Amino acid sequence: MVKAVVLGAAGGIGQPLSLLLKANPLVTELGLYDIVNTPGVAADLSHISTPAKKALTNADIVVIPAGVPRKPGMTRDDLFKINAGIVKGLATGIATTAPKAFVLVISNPVNSTVPIVAEVFKKFGVFDPKRLFGVTTLDVVRASTFVAEILGDLSLSKSVAVPVVGGHSGVTIVPLLSQSSHPLPSSLSQDKYEALVKRVQFGGDEVVKAKDGAGSATLSMAYAGAEFAAKIIRAVNGEKGIADATGSSALASELGEKLPYFSSNVELGREGVVKVHPLGKITEAEQTLVKAAIPELTKNIETGVNFVAEAYKAEESRL
């Protein structure tokens, strides 16, 4: 029996994500929450014959796609100003109603929103670093797809596996192309290699531009979120050896106390993260990418932590 809840279920990511979770036979109860249009989404999904049903409390897994989408010219820092308060409020609800749930944060900017959830959980004394994740799976999906394109066979996109570590925005995204399950052609030029890295790092911009003001990556993000959620559910059900590259809490960092929230390859189990894998052998170019990611990711993390500290300070001053 697995209860899943989507917070932000009526949005551009939330609706297809809810559909994918509804279709997952391992999900036996599905709860949907949003500030608008949720009854309509729930009614729509209720016409699909699957075991899932509505359940808004005491969830086993909570996925958070809530927030506003990125628009042309808007940075993830701009998004932060709007989405930080939304995520803080939802984290408070989880801490008080489903403190043992696995929490998967999709709301951008993930580099800052995951620390926000962590700080709220710490405030309520329910923080478990093994159960809190930032969903960076879309970066892995993009890297795998783009490598398949270069190999000239898109049918490989489901079998190509490219580890992506670091964070979930721009230079904090570090594709470890040297560890791809399907090696890049030896003839690939340095310029094309750098273009591939940049495309993985800024793939979201392609979608924002293509949608021309109508939103950001929703379908691909929903797919990635559902894929990672499915892995968590399988692990909870006892399946062994499930691994993924995900932006997790302080546990999922080869750099330990120096840089928490560094996305790493992790192994999942019934209690969440059971093992953090090291980066392994990486090339000089990849080492350079990691070094470039650290200062930006550190700043993003501090932004999230400081937001919560200032918010609680303001609340206390009003009492």
Salt bridges, closest charged atoms under 4 A:
GLU119 OE2 - LYS122 NZ 3.05
ASP128 OD1 - LYS130 NZ 3.12
ASP128 OD2 - ARG131 NE 3.43
ASP139 OD2 - HIS168 ND1 2.72
GLU149 OE1 - ARG199 NH1 2.82
ASP205 OD1 - ARG70 NH1 2.94
GLU206 OE2 - ARG199 NE 2.76
GLU239 OE2 - ARG234 NH2 2.79
ASP244 OD2 - LYS231 NZ 2.86
GLU271 OE1 - ARG131 NH2 2.93
GLU296 OE1 - LYS299 NZ 3.83
GLU315 OE2 - LYS88 NZ 2.86
GLU316 OE2 - LYS123 NZ 3.50
